[in-house]
Every structure is written in structure tokens, then in C-alpha cells.
Amino acid sequence: MYVEDFDVRKILNSRKEETIAVRIKTKDGTFETSAPSGKSRGKNEVFPFSSKGVETSLQFARAICFKIVKERISFETFQDLEKIEEIIKRLDNTTRFELVGGNVVYTIEASILKAIAASQKKELWEFLLEENKPKLPFPIGNCIGGGKHTNEKPKPDFQEFLVIPILQFNEAYFVNLQAYKEAKRLLLEKDKFFCGKTNDERAFVTSLANEKVLELMLEIKKRISEKFGRNIEIGVDVAATFLYEKKYNYSTSVFLNKKNLSEEEQINYICDLVEKYDLFYVEDPLHEEDFDGFSELMKKIKKISRKTLIVADDLVCTNYHRLEKAIKKKSINALILKPNQRGSLLEMKKTLDLAKKNGIVTIISHRSGETYDSTIAHLAVGWQIPFIKAGILGKERFAKLHELLRIERKIFSSREKIY
């Protein structure tokens, strides 16, 4: 497969921030990828754009694409992405793409992959699939928000309050929508300041404290069971790095006797929440450099709950070497993967494979500043990632969720033809 032409342009994401879209043209059609942007970025992520600005990243993207076209570089396999990274390394030899920007790497590589798949008469998920029987991921839905994703005050300290139906995708999609409706009903009842407003990820904005929201989440879980006969799990993204300044500083907790917690107190607090609210999922419960604290938390959680996922996002940042350290220290049992957090899809796949090899549960995730791009839906199915965080509501979130519904219909349709 050869690239015949390209178009690199600046677009706006769901927060009206500038980002990049790369479209390439081959004899099989045109293939485009656009990059999201995170608000609560870990310090170990690659630079999303050049340290010199978005315009510099656009110039680099055009130069890289021009070289690919001019030199008639051939792409046939996933590993052929190395040809792109060789070009980029000659332009930017920093470890975090400080000159080019990780979003440039990601958008070019993903567009090329889509074109390779099409040259083989396949969709991207089919091209990437390594097993005979594809499975759809379970969607993790963000119902109620706080932390860095929410500007209003007062607000919960925790960044996300999540619902997780372990069901067939189309059914789980429906259940998440119903849970979202229940969240709105309950907030209208229990939060006198609630007016239906949503944040960056279309999660509801509330003035309730962390524990009050968790009580509400338990009520949502109960109502879904009663109305639809479906059990759901609940979870939180603590985003603890953004609470941490030598201690963990809380502003809205009603469960705590004090507002500034040491590492040991934070671990005990998280354990108390897991036990009291039967949490299935806890993301970033400690700050982004505390591998030992995560390890201690894992030991304590195992005594409380065998099912609870202790999920690293900022701790690892889709970085292979940081995951190696987390595995060595037994810090986590689950991991967030964000393509543009690393830039290189080759590196992301390497990190994913290491996680799978060591029994780490993986979750592919959107960002708070999103576009209409649906690439992560294809990566989830193709690489058999068991969970996806893609929100519940909003056009940019629907782009991923509806693509998964379409893929699911295609898979079941083909099975019916086979049998």
C-alpha cells in the first residue's frame, strides 16, 4: 500500500481547543484520524503537541507525510509503522516527542493502519484481530463528575463516578443510558443546587461530597436491578495526583474527620470506600509516582475484595517501562491505555502485550477533549481489550459507542451466515 496524497489540518475538539486531523489518500480511498486532548494529563505522558505550539506540530506532520508520499514508502503490516517512526526519530530524538508532538505520531500511524486494512479488504479491527472470535469490550460509563473535569464549586474531589455493566455490548450500552437517567433523577432529588449541567465528558455536575455521590451510585445500582433485572458494578476515578501536595487534600468529604491525609491515611480511606460501597473499579487512588503506595493498597484490597480493580492511569501513562516497574512491585491489577498518551501505536501495543502476559486487566480510554474519531473502538475489538471508557452521552462519545454497536452487528451477522 502506498500513500498518494495527504491533508493535515487543524480542527477543534469538544472543548473548542485546537487539535490535529490527518487524512491520507490511497487507491482504496481516504482515511482520517484526529487526536483528542486530556485535561488531567500525567507528567509522564508524551507532549501532545510540540513545545513550540500546535502550528509547529502541523508543519512536522506535513513534512512527514510529504516524505512518505515522495519516497513511495510501502506499508503492508502493523510493524511497518516502524518506517514512520524512523522518520520521526530523525526529526525528534527526545523521549516524549517534545519537538514533533505525540498527536502527530498517533494520527499519522492510525491513518496509515486504516489504509493498510482497506488494502486488504478489511476494517481496522479485522486487520488487527489476533484471535478467531472477536469480543466487544464492556463500556465503562462516566455518570457524575468532579475534580479537574468540573469547573464549578463545590464539587466532589473525585474526578469520575462510574457505572460498569458486565453485559453484552448493546445491552450494556442501553443500561449505561438508563443509569445516566437515574443519576439525573436522583441528583434532582438530593442536590438542591443541581440544574442538569454537565462537564467536559458530559457527566453530571453536582455539589455533593464524594461519599454522598457514592451513596447515590449505590441507589442507581439498586434501581437498575429492580427496573431491568440487570446487575451493574460501580467505580471511581480518584485522580489522586491532582489532590496531592505532600498530603492528599480534600475539600468536600463528609466521611473524613480531617481534610489532609498522609499516604497511609489515603490508603485506609480508599479501603474503607471499597468495603462500604462495594467498589469494583478504583482508578488512580494514589499519586503518579507512588508505586510502593499502590503496592501496599493492593495488599490491603485483596483482604477486602478479590474482584476490585486497582487501575493505573497517571502511574503508568501507557509507558512500557513504567508498567514493568508496576508489575515488579505488584502495584496494580488493571491499566488504562490511551493511544495519544504515548503517541506510538507500536509502543502502545508493546505495553498492552506486557499487561496481558502478566494478567493485568486493560481498559482503553477516550480523553476529556474528544473528536468524532472512532479509532479506539477498533483498537478495543482488534486487540481484544476487555473494557472501554468512552463516556455515555455526547456526539464525540457516541462516535465510539455507535461504532462498537455497528461492529457488534457485523460480527453477529457474519456468525449467523456461518452457522
N, C-alpha and C positions, 0 to 999 in steps of 0.2 A: 504494500500500500504506500502511495506517495501523496504528499500534500501538494495541491495545485495552487491554492491561494489561501489567504487568511484575512481576518479582520480583527483588530484589537481595539476595544473601545472602553470608555468609562461609563458606568451606569450607577444608579443609586440603589442601595439596599433598603430593607424595610424600615430602617431608622433614618432614611434620607441621607446616608453617608456615602461618600464616593467609594466605589469598588471597581473591579475589572471583569470584563467578559471577553473571552477568546473564542472566535469562530474560525474553523478551518474548513476548507473545501477539498473534496477528493472526487474521483469519478463516481463514487457511490452516493454523494450528497454533501450536505453541510452539517457540521457537528459543533455544538457550542457548550461551553461551561462558564458559569460565573461563580465568583467567590463570595462567601459570607464573611461576616466580621463579628468577633466576640467582644463583649464589653468587659467581662471579668476574665481577662487573659492572664494565664500563668506566666511567671517571669522566665520560664524555660521553654516557652513556645518560640518558634522562629518568628522573625519580623514579618507581619502581614504584608507590608509594602516597604519599599526602600526607605532607609533612614533619611533620604533626601526628598521623599514625598511620592505621592501616587503617580504624578506625571513622569517621574524618573522610571518607576516600575513599568509604566505603559511603553516607554521608549525601549526598555530592555526586552519586553515581551515582543515588540515588533521586530527588534533586531534578531531575536532567537528564531521567531517564525520565518523571517526572511531567509535566514541561513538554512533552515530545514527545507524550504522550497527551492532555493538556488542550488543547493548541493544534492538535491534529489535523494534525500535520506529515506531509506526504506524502513517501514515498520510492519512487522508480522506477528510478533509475540509480546507478551507483557514485559519480558525482560528487555525488549528493545527500547524501553523508556530510558535505559542507561545511556542511549545515544543523545537524548535531550540533556541529561544531567552532566554528561561530559562537556557539552557546550556551555552549560551554566557554570560549571566549576572553573572554566577558563575565564569567565567574566566575574565570578564572585566566589572566592575561596574561603569566605567566612563560614562558620559552622551553623549560623542562624539566618542565612540569606539576607544579611544586613544591607547589601547593595541592590540586589535584584528584588527581593521580597518573596516570601513563601507562596503568596497567592498567584504569582506569575508561574511558578513551577507547577502548582496544582492545576490551574486552569488549562495550561498547555498540555500537561500529561493526560488529564481526564478527557480532553477533546480528542487527542490522538488515540486514546484507548477506544473511544466510541467509534472512531473511524476504522480502526483495525477490526472491531467486532462486525461492523457493517460490511467490510470487505469479505468477511467470512459468512455473510448472510445471517448474522446473529445479533441479538440485542446485547448490550453491555453485560447484563447479569448472566446471560447464557455463555458469553465468551469467557467470563471469569470463573464460572462454576467448576468446582473441583470434585463434586460428588454427583452421583446419578439422580438423586432425589432431592430437588430443591425444597427448602423450607422458608417460610416467611418469618421475619422477626416479630417478637412481641413488642407492641408500641408502648413506650413509657410516656404518659401524658402529664403535662405541667398544668395543674388546676389553679393554684394560688401562688402568688409570687411575693418576694420581698428582696432584701439585700441590694446588690448592685443593679439588679434589673428593674428596680422600682424607685422612682424619684420622690414620691410622696412620703410624708412623715405624719404621725407614727406609722410604722410598718414592721412586719416580722423581721428579725435578724437573719433568719434562714432565707436562702435565695429561691428555693423551689419546694413546693409541696406536691407530691407526685402520686398518680394512680397508675397501677400496673396490672392489667388483666392478662393472665396466663391462658389465653384462648386463641383459637384460630383467628388469623389477622382480621378478616372482615367483621367477625363478631367482636373482637377486641376494640376495633375502631368504633363500632356502634356503642359499646359500653363506655369508652372514654368520653364520647359526646354526651351520654346520659349522665356520667359522673360530673362533667362540667356544668350541666344544667342544675344538678343537685347542689353543686357548690354555690352557684348563684342564688338559688332559693335560700340556702342556709345562711349565706352572708347577709342577705336582705333581712333575715330574721334576727341575726345575732350581732351584726356590726352596724351601729346607728349611723356611722359615717359612710357606709358603703353606698356607692351610687352606680355600680356596674362598670366602673372604669377598669381597663386592662393595661398591662405593662408591655415591655418590648416583645415578649414571647406570647402575648395575648392571654397571659394568666391573670386572674383577677387580683386587683389591688385591694388590700384590706388594712385596717388599723389594728387588727387583733394581734396579740402576742403569739410567740411560737407555739406554746402549749395549747392555747385556745384554738389555733388553727388545726393542730393535730387532733384535738377532740372533735373538731368539725370533720376532719378527714375520716375518722372512725365512724362518724354518723353517715357520711357518704357511702362508706363501705357497707354499712348495715342496710341502707336504703336500696342500694343496687342489688343486694342479695334478696331483699324482700320483694322488690318490683320485678326483677328479671331472672331471679334464680341463678345468678352468676356471682362467684366469689372474685374479689379483686384484692390485690395487695396494695399497700401504701408505702411511701418513702419520702425522703427529703434530700435536697442538696444543701448542705450546710454552708458551703463556700467559705470554709473557716479561715482561709488566708486573709480574707477581707475583714475579718473580725479581730485579727491578731496584731497586737503591738506589744510584744513581750508577754502579754497575757491576752486571753480571749475576752473581748469587751462586748457585753450585751446591753441593749437599751430597752427591750420590750418583754423580756422573760418574766413570767409571774411564778414560775416553778422554782427559781433560784432565790436563795437568801442574799446573794451578793451578785454584782454585775461584772466583776473582773475575775476570771478563772485561770488558775495555773494549768499546766498540761495535765497533771493528774486529775484535777477537778473537772476539766473538759472531758477527759476520757470517762470519768464516772458519770457525768451528766449525759453523755451520749448513750452509755449503757442503760441508764435509767429510762431514757426515752425509748430505746429499743424494746425494753421489757414492758414498759407501761402501755405503749401504743402498738406493740407487735409490728415493728417496722421491718419490712422486707429488704429495704434498699436505703443505704446511707452513703451519700457521696461527699467527698472532701470534708470529713469530720474534724480534721486537724490541718495545720498549715502546710504549705507546699514543700517544706524541707524536712518535715518531721517523720522520717522513715521509722525511727525507733518508736515514736509515739503510736504510729499506725500499728506497728507490730504488737505493742502492749494492748492496744484496743482489740486487735484480732483475738488475742488470747482470752480476754475477758468476755468478748461477744460469744465465742464458742461455748462458754459455760451457760450462756443465756439462751442462745438461739442458733441452731445448726443451719437455718435457712437464710439468715441475714447476709446480704451482700455489702461488704465494705469496699466502696468504689473509689478508685483514684482517678482524678482528672488532673488538677494542678500538680499533684505529686509526680506524675509521670509525663504528662504533656505529649502523649503518643511518641515518646522517645525510647528507643530500644535499650540504651544503656541505663536509663533511669528505671525501666521495667526490670532489667537484670538485677539492679540493686534492691528493688522492692521484693522480687522473688527470693533473693538470697536472705533478706531479713524477715521474710514471711509477713510482709506489711499489709497485703491486700488479698482479696479473692475475686475482685472484679475490676474492670478497667474501661474507662471512656476512651474512644478513638475519634479524633476529629481530623479529617484529611488536611485542612489548611493549617492545623496546629503544627504540622510537620512539613507541609509543602510537598515533599517527595512521596508519591504513592508507593514507590519501591520500599522506602523506609517504613511507611505505614504497614505494608504487608508483612515486612520482616518482624515488626513489633507484634502484629496480630498473630503470626505463626508462633512466636515465642510464648505469647499468652496462652494459646490453645495447647501447646506442648506441655505447659505447666498447670493446666486445669484452671486457668484464670477466665472467668466469665467476661465476655466482651460486649460492649454497648457502643454502637456508632451514633454520633450525635450531630445535630444541627448547631448553629450559633444563634445568638440573640438578634443579630443584624443579618437577616436572611434575604435570599433572592428566590426567583421562581425555578431555580435549578433543582433537578431531582437525582443528581448523581449518587448521593448517599443511599438512596433506595436501592439502586442497582448494586452498589458495593455490599450492602447488607445481605442481599439474596445471593449474589455471586460468591461471596466469601463466607457465607453461612454464619453471619454474626447474629447471635440469638436475640439481641434487643436493639431497638432503635429509639432514640429520643428525637422527636420531630414535632413536639407541641401537640395541640389538639385542634386549635382553630386559627384561621387566618390564611389568606391566599398563598403566602410563601410556604406555610406549613402544609396546607392541602396539596401543594405541588409534589411533596414527597409521599404523603399518605395516600393520595389518589393514584399515584404511580404504582405504589405497592398493591393497591386494590386491583389495578389493571393487570399487573404481573401475576397476581394470585389467580385471576380469572383465566389468564392464558395457560397457566400451569395446570389448573383443574380441567380446562377444556382439552388440553393435549392428553391428559391421563384418560379422559373419557374416550378419546379416539383410540388410544392404545388398548383399552380393556373392553 
